[in-house]
Amino acid sequence: MFCIPLRSEPMSANPKVPRMPVQIDALDRKILIALQEDASRSLEDIAKHVGSSKTPVWSRIRKMKEAGIIGQQTVLLDAEALGLEACFFVLIRTSEHEAEWQNRFLKTLRERAEVMEAHRLAGDIDYILKVRVANARAYDEFYQALISEVRIYNVTALLSMEEIKSTPLLPLGSVPS
């Protein structure tokens, strides 16, 4: 499975070339866990939490930002509280595999705010999208706009009835040192 970055700029200069994992030590891991739990924590609080002083923690955070381990900091919003109650997983099959089609398709996905995630898959399904909208009518508007932009062979939309688990936290305990 391949993740399609939905940022306006690719994660690396050449997104088709996999990035090599960066080595982190136990202190880096503790810092990352603290930041994942609450990135708004003060530097002093993080340093105290990980058993270090502010300067080394600040230096490590800066280095991890420069290495691309730490990306954009943002806030987590409650989609349902904002009226975005419907989450669809959209399975897409295409008979098109030319670069021009793919570029247009990826551009379309990146421009659609409803698309939370997009992945290119190995197997029978070519792409899977996670789409967050207010309701079925809003999904249909998204779908109609998508198929007006690019030709798609087959689309299956699956409505999530219940979100059982969703977390932005990476399993840092299994990251090699």
C-alpha positions as CSV (number, residue, x, y, z in Angstrom):
1,M,0.0,0.0,0.0
2,F,1.3,3.5,-0.9
3,C,0.2,6.7,0.8
4,I,-0.5,9.6,-1.4
5,P,0.5,12.8,0.4
6,L,-2.4,15.3,0.3
7,R,-0.2,18.3,1.1
8,S,0.3,20.8,-1.6
9,E,4.0,19.9,-1.7
10,P,5.5,16.4,-1.7
11,M,7.1,15.1,1.5
12,S,10.4,14.7,-0.2
13,A,11.9,16.0,-3.4
14,N,10.9,12.7,-5.2
15,P,7.9,11.2,-3.5
16,K,8.4,7.9,-5.4
17,V,11.7,7.3,-3.7
18,P,11.1,5.9,-0.2
19,R,12.8,7.8,2.6
20,M,15.3,6.0,4.8
21,P,14.2,5.7,8.4
22,V,16.0,8.1,10.8
23,Q,17.6,6.6,13.9
24,I,16.1,7.8,17.1
25,D,17.2,7.0,20.7
26,A,15.2,6.5,23.9
27,L,15.1,10.2,24.7
28,D,14.0,11.1,21.2
29,R,11.2,8.5,21.5
30,K,10.1,9.9,24.9
31,I,10.0,13.4,23.4
32,L,8.0,12.3,20.4
33,I,5.5,10.4,22.6
34,A,5.1,13.5,24.8
35,L,4.5,15.7,21.7
36,Q,2.1,13.2,20.2
37,E,0.1,13.3,23.4
38,D,-0.1,17.1,23.4
39,A,2.0,19.2,21.1
40,S,0.9,22.4,23.0
41,R,2.9,21.4,26.1
42,S,5.6,23.8,27.1
43,L,9.3,23.0,26.5
44,E,9.8,23.0,30.3
45,D,7.0,20.5,30.8
46,I,8.3,18.2,28.1
47,A,11.8,18.4,29.5
48,K,10.5,17.6,33.0
49,H,8.4,14.7,31.7
50,V,11.3,13.1,29.8
51,G,13.9,13.7,32.5
52,S,16.1,16.2,30.7
53,S,16.7,19.9,30.6
54,K,15.1,22.4,28.2
55,T,18.2,23.0,26.0
56,P,18.8,19.4,24.9
57,V,15.1,18.8,24.4
58,W,14.8,21.9,22.3
59,S,17.8,20.9,20.3
60,R,16.5,17.4,19.7
61,I,13.1,18.7,18.6
62,R,14.7,21.1,16.2
63,K,16.9,18.3,14.7
64,M,13.8,16.0,14.4
65,K,12.0,18.8,12.6
66,E,14.9,19.3,10.2
67,A,15.1,15.5,9.6
68,G,11.4,15.5,8.7
69,I,10.3,13.3,11.7
70,I,8.2,16.1,13.1
71,G,6.0,17.8,10.6
72,Q,3.3,20.4,10.7
73,Q,1.7,21.0,14.1
74,T,-2.1,21.3,14.1
75,V,-5.1,20.8,16.3
76,L,-7.6,17.8,16.3
77,L,-11.2,18.8,15.6
78,D,-14.3,16.9,16.4
79,A,-15.9,16.3,12.9
80,E,-19.3,15.4,14.3
81,A,-19.4,18.4,16.5
82,L,-18.8,20.5,13.4
83,G,-21.6,18.7,11.5
84,L,-19.4,16.4,9.4
85,E,-21.2,13.3,10.5
86,A,-20.6,11.0,7.5
87,C,-17.4,9.2,6.9
88,F,-17.1,7.2,3.7
89,F,-14.4,4.9,2.5
90,V,-14.3,5.1,-1.2
91,L,-12.8,2.2,-3.2
92,I,-11.8,3.2,-6.7
93,R,-10.9,1.0,-9.7
94,T,-9.6,2.6,-12.8
95,S,-8.8,1.3,-16.2
96,E,-6.5,4.3,-16.7
97,H,-2.9,4.0,-15.7
98,E,-1.2,6.7,-17.8
99,A,0.8,9.4,-16.1
100,E,-1.5,12.2,-17.4
101,W,-4.6,10.6,-15.9
102,Q,-2.9,9.9,-12.6
103,N,-1.6,13.5,-12.3
104,R,-5.1,14.9,-13.0
105,F,-6.6,12.4,-10.5
106,L,-4.1,13.2,-7.7
107,K,-4.5,16.9,-8.3
108,T,-8.2,16.5,-8.0
109,L,-7.9,14.6,-4.7
110,R,-5.5,17.1,-3.3
111,E,-7.9,20.0,-4.1
112,R,-10.9,18.3,-2.4
113,A,-11.0,19.2,1.3
114,E,-13.4,16.3,1.9
115,V,-10.6,13.8,1.2
116,M,-9.0,13.1,4.5
117,E,-6.7,10.3,3.2
118,A,-5.9,8.7,-0.1
119,H,-3.9,5.6,-0.7
120,R,-2.8,3.8,-3.8
121,L,-3.2,0.1,-3.3
122,A,-1.8,-3.2,-4.5
123,G,-4.5,-5.7,-5.5
124,D,-7.9,-5.5,-7.2
125,I,-8.7,-2.0,-5.9
126,D,-6.5,0.8,-7.2
127,Y,-7.2,3.5,-4.6
128,I,-9.0,4.0,-1.3
129,L,-10.1,7.4,0.0
130,K,-11.4,8.4,3.4
131,V,-13.9,11.1,2.8
132,R,-15.6,13.2,5.5
133,V,-18.8,15.0,4.7
134,A,-22.1,16.2,6.4
135,N,-24.4,13.5,4.9
136,A,-25.2,11.3,1.9
137,R,-26.2,14.3,-0.2
138,A,-22.9,16.0,0.4
139,Y,-21.1,12.7,-0.5
140,D,-23.1,12.6,-3.8
141,E,-22.0,16.1,-4.6
142,F,-18.4,15.1,-3.9
143,Y,-18.8,12.0,-6.1
144,Q,-20.4,13.9,-9.0
145,A,-17.6,16.5,-8.9
146,L,-14.9,13.8,-8.8
147,I,-16.3,11.9,-11.8
148,S,-16.7,15.1,-13.7
149,E,-13.0,15.7,-13.3
150,V,-11.6,12.3,-14.1
151,R,-12.8,9.1,-15.7
152,I,-13.2,6.3,-13.2
153,Y,-14.0,2.7,-14.1
154,N,-15.7,1.7,-10.8
155,V,-16.4,3.3,-7.5
156,T,-17.7,1.7,-4.3
157,A,-18.6,3.9,-1.4
158,L,-18.8,2.4,2.1
159,L,-20.4,4.4,4.9
160,S,-18.8,4.0,8.3
161,M,-21.6,3.2,10.7
162,E,-19.3,3.6,13.8
163,E,-15.8,4.8,14.3
164,I,-14.3,2.2,16.6
165,K,-10.7,3.6,16.7
166,S,-9.0,6.6,15.1
167,T,-5.7,7.9,16.3
168,P,-3.0,10.1,14.9
169,L,-0.5,8.6,17.4
170,L,2.2,6.4,15.8
171,P,3.2,3.2,17.6
172,L,6.6,4.6,18.7
173,G,7.3,1.6,21.0
174,S,8.0,-0.5,17.9
175,V,10.4,2.0,16.2
176,P,13.9,0.6,16.2
177,S,16.6,2.6,18.0
